[in-house]
Amino acid sequence: MAAAKRIRKDNNRAGKICISMILIVFVIVMSVQIVKIYQKDQELIETQAEREAQLEEETARQQELEEYEAYTQTNEYIEDVAKSKLGLAYDNEIIFKEED
C-alpha cells in the first residue's frame, strides 16, 4: 500500500512538472510573439510618419502648382513670356542691353 501511494505521488509530481514546463514554454513563446508584434508596430508607426510627411510635401507642391497655374493665366505672365522668350516690348518702352 505504501508503494501505491508512492507511485501516485510520483505520478502527481511528474504531472505537475510536465504542466509547469508546458506553461513555461507557452509563456516564452507568447513573449517572443509579443516582442515581434511590438517591433512590427514600431515599423508601421515609422512608415506612417514617413507617409504623412510625403503627403504634406505633395500637398504643398500641389498648392504651388495651383498658384503657378493661376499666375500663368494673368496678363503679367503673358507680358513676362513675351519679353523674355519672344523679345517683344511695348511701343513706348526702351530696352537696354549690356555689352559683353
C-alpha positions in Angstrom: 0.0 0.0 0.0 2.8 2.4 0.7 4.2 1.6 -2.7 0.9 2.5 -4.4 0.9 5.9 -2.6 4.5 6.5 -3.6 3.7 5.7 -7.3 0.7 8.1 -7.2 2.8 10.7 -5.5 5.5 10.3 -8.2 2.9 10.4 -11.0 1.3 13.5 -9.4 4.7 15.2 -9.2 5.6 14.3 -12.7 2.3 15.7 -13.9 2.9 18.9 -12.1 6.4 19.2 -13.6 5.0 18.5 -17.1 2.3 21.1 -16.7 4.8 23.6 -15.3 7.1 23.0 -18.3 4.3 23.4 -20.8 3.3 26.7 -19.1 6.9 28.0 -19.1 7.2 27.1 -22.8 3.9 28.8 -23.5 4.9 32.0 -21.7 8.2 32.1 -23.6 6.5 31.6 -27.0 4.0 34.3 -26.2 6.7 36.7 -25.0 8.6 36.2 -28.3 5.4 36.8 -30.3 4.6 40.0 -28.3 8.1 41.3 -29.0 7.7 40.6 -32.7 4.3 42.3 -32.8 5.7 45.3 -30.9 8.6 45.6 -33.4 6.2 45.4 -36.3 4.0 48.1 -34.7 7.0 50.4 -34.4 7.9 49.8 -38.0 4.4 50.6 -39.1 4.4 53.8 -37.0 7.6 54.9 -38.7 6.1 54.1 -42.1 3.0 56.1 -41.3 5.1 59.1 -40.2 7.0 59.0 -43.5 3.8 58.7 -45.5 2.3 61.7 -43.6 5.5 63.7 -44.3 5.2 62.8 -48.0 1.6 63.8 -48.1 2.4 67.2 -46.6 5.2 67.7 -49.2 2.9 66.7 -52.0 0.1 68.9 -50.7 2.5 71.9 -50.6 3.7 71.1 -54.1 0.1 70.9 -55.3 -0.6 74.3 -53.8 2.5 75.7 -55.6 1.3 74.3 -58.9 -2.2 75.7 -58.4 -0.7 79.1 -57.7 1.5 78.8 -60.8 -1.4 77.8 -62.9 -3.3 80.9 -61.7 -0.3 83.0 -62.4 0.0 81.7 -66.0 -3.5 83.0 -66.7 -2.6 86.6 -65.8 -1.5 89.4 -68.0 1.7 89.7 -66.0 2.7 86.2 -67.0 1.9 86.9 -70.7 4.0 90.0 -70.6 6.9 88.3 -69.0 6.9 85.5 -71.6 6.6 88.0 -74.4 9.6 90.0 -73.1 11.9 87.1 -72.1 11.2 84.5 -74.8 9.9 86.5 -77.7 11.8 89.7 -77.2 8.7 91.8 -77.5 8.2 95.2 -75.8 5.6 98.0 -75.7 5.9 100.8 -78.2 6.9 103.3 -75.5 9.5 101.0 -73.7 13.2 101.4 -74.0 15.3 98.3 -73.7 18.9 98.5 -72.5 21.2 95.6 -73.3 24.6 95.1 -71.6 27.7 95.0 -73.8 29.8 91.9 -73.5 
